[in-house]
Amino acid sequence: MLLTIDVGNTHTVLGLFDGEDIVEHWRISTDARRTADELAVLLQGLMGMHPLLGDELGDGIDGIAICATVPSVLHELREVTRRYYGDVPAVLVEPGVKTGVPILTDNPKEVGADRIINAVAAVDLYGGPAIVVDFGTATTFDAVSARGEYIGGVIAPGIEISVEALGVRGAQLRKIEVARPRSVIGKNTVEAMQSGIIYGFAGQVDGVVNRMARELADDPEDVTVIATGGLAPMVLGESSVIDEHEPWLTLIGLRLVYERNVSRM
């Protein structure tokens, strides 16, 4: 089986693939202070519960694919693969790794690995032109051309960042649960804040995507808009532009990149 690990700024998502099928997944907090040994113990605890894997760390794992937006975590995961999975082929997404997607930006090395991986999966699943909207710590919008090229994108503050900022900077406001309110017009402070977050972000997504689509294709209707990320379900029902929801887009992209590189190792 293939173990895929997507390290984000706030959460780390792990997926277990049997061929092309994801058979298990886990979401844990990202902690830049965790050492390689701590990460190994955490992996053993999670995967030791799966009936298709053995009791020992590494049993049943045939390959590993990792992308990370936190350099310190990537460093420790590299050590995990070396010390605990020494005989297992591992692909860590970084400059020089074959993705199959040309990166047409001013400085390709500064584009987050997760954004490139999302583009890889989008091209494979839906073709181009496409826009990937990833609802994570930041809300990112990534554009893929009709020829399958990554051509750039947009980065905006994420939902949780916005909620925290309101709670910290608003003298009479507090941190709230991100949930859909009873109506757009809030009847109390909490509902008013929830409405601002949910419908505000839905409006942001529609506005940004429509502008990107007009630049991306002669006919904006030709652009497929794919939503992913842990907070995507909060906005899906309120946005008018999202065509597809693929919660495991990044993990699928990691599987594809692994397959494209493992034969070269």
N, C-alpha and C positions, 0 to 999 in steps of 0.2 A: 504494500500500500504506500501511497505518497502522502507525506505530511507537509502541508502548506501553512506558512506562518506569515501573517500580515501585521506588522507592528506599526500602529498609529500613535499619534501623540497622546491620546487618552486611553484607548483600548487596543488590545492585541487580539486578533481573531485567528483561530487555528482551525484548519479543516483537514479531514482525512478522506482521501480519494481511493476508491476501488475502481480502477480504470478511469472512465470519464464521470463516474457517479460519486458525489459527495455523500459519504455514509455517516459521518459524524462531524460535529463542529463544537467549538468552545469559544467563549469570549471572556477575557480576563483584563484587569487593569494593567496599563503599561507603567512600569516602575523602572526608571533609569538607574536606580541604585541596586537592582538585583544583580547578583554575580552569576557566572556561568553555572556554578554548582547549585545555586538556588533555582535557577531556571530548569536545570535538569531534574531536580526533585519535583518541581511543579509539573513538568511534562510527564514524569513517571506517574504522579498521582492522577492526572487526567486520563492518560491513555491506559493505565492499569485497570481502569473500570470498564474498558471496552471489550466485549466478548470475542472480537476477532483478532485481538492482540494478545501477546504473551504477558507474563508477569514481570519479566525483566525489561529494562529500558532498551528500546530498539527492536524488541521482538516484533516481527511482522511489518516493520518499516523498511521499504525497499528504496525510498528516495525522499529527499527533503528539498523544498523550495521556500526561500525566505525573501521578503522585501521589508524594509524598515525606513521610517522617516526619522528615527531617533538613533544617531550614530553610536552612542554608547551601548544601546541594546543590541544593535547589529554586531558590535565588537564581541559582546558576551555570547551571542548566539553562534558566532563563528567558532568560539572556543567550545561551545556545547557540541557542535557537529564534529569538531576535531577529537575531543576527549571521549565523548559518549556514543558517537555514531561514526567512528573512524572508518568503518568498512562500507558505509552507506553513501552513495553519490549525493552530493549536496550542491544546489545552485543558489548562490546569494546574488540578488539582482543589484548590480552596480555597473559603472562604466565598463564597457568591454563585453558585457553579456549580450548574447544574440537574442533579440526580441522579435525581429521581423517587421517592426514598425519604425520607419524613418522618423527622426525627430527634427522638425524644421523650425527651431526656435533660435534666438540669438546665442544662447549658451545652453546646449542640450544637457550639460552636466548638472545644471541647477534645477532641472525639472525633477520633482519628487518621483521616486521609484514606483510608488503606488499609482500615480497618475499615468505613467507609461504602461504599467501592467493592466490598468483599467482599459486603456486604449487597445491593447493587445486582445483582450477578451471581447471588447465591443466589435472590433473588426471581424473576429472569428465568428461571433454569434449573429451579428446583424449587418455587417458590411458598413460601408461609408456612403455618404457623409453621415456622421453621428455626433451627438453631444452627450457626454457622460456627466451627470450631476451626482456628486458624491457628498452625502450629508455626514460629515465627521466633525472633528474639532473645528476645522474650517469647512465652509461649503465651497467646493471647487467645481468649476465647469470646464470640461476639456473637449476640444474640438478635433475631430478626425475627418480628414478629407475623403472625397470619393475614391481616391487611390490608396486609402489606408494609411495616410501619413498623419502623425501627430503635429498639429500646426500651432498650438498654443491654447490659452484658456483664460479663466477668470478665477480669482481667489477672493472670497468674502468671509467675514466672521461667521462662525458656525452658530447653530441654535443654542447649544449649551453655553458658549462664550457670551452670547447676548443676554441670556437669562442671568448669568452670574454678574455681568456688568450692571444690569438694572438693579439687582439686589445690593450691590456694593455702592454704587454711585447715587442711588435714589434714597433720599433721607427717610421717606415714608414707605419705601418698597422693600420687599424681601425676596429671597430665592423661592421659586415656586416649582411645582410639578409641571412638566411640559405635557399638557393634555388639551384636547379639544374642548372649548367652552360650550355652554348651552346655546349661545348666540353670538353673532359678531359684536353686537353692542353689549359690553360687559355690564352686569348689574352690581359688581363689587370689584375691588382692586385686583384680586387674584384673577377673576375672569377677564378683566380688562387687559391684564398683562398676558394671559394665555392667548387672547384674541390677537393682540399685537404680534406675538411670536408666530403663531400658526398661520394667520392670514397675511401677516407682513412678509414672512418668508415665502409663502406661496406666490404672492405678488412679485417678490424679488426674482424667484425662479422663472416665472412667466416672462417678466420684462427682460431679464438677461438672455434667456434662451431665444426669445424672438429676435433680439438684436444680433446675437451670434449667428442664428440660422440665416438671416439676410446676408451676412458676410460670407457664410460658408457655402451657400448653394444659390443658383439662379432661381430655383423654386424652393422656398423654405419648407414646403410640405414634403420634400424628398429627404429631409434630415430626420433620422431616428433619434429620439431623446430617451436615454436610459438612466434610471435612477438607481442608486445603490447607497450603502452606508447604513449604520445602525439607526439613524433618526429619519430615514426616508419615509417610513410609514406614517409619520406625523403630518407630512405635507402631501402625500400622494393623492388623497381624496379632494384636495383643494386646488391643486395645480391643473391647469388646462392643457399643458404642453407635453407632459410626460407620456411616452408611448409604452415603455417597458419598465418593469421593476425586476432587477436581478440582484438579490441580496448578497449573493456569493460571487459577484463579478470579479473582485480582486483575487479571490482564491482560484477561480477558473483561469484567470490570466496567469497566475503562478504555475498552475499545472501545464499550461501551454508553453510557457517559457522553459520550464523544466524539460519538457519533451524535446524542445528545439535545441537544447544545450547538452543534454546528458550523453548523446552519441558522440560529442566532441571531447568528452572528458577522458 
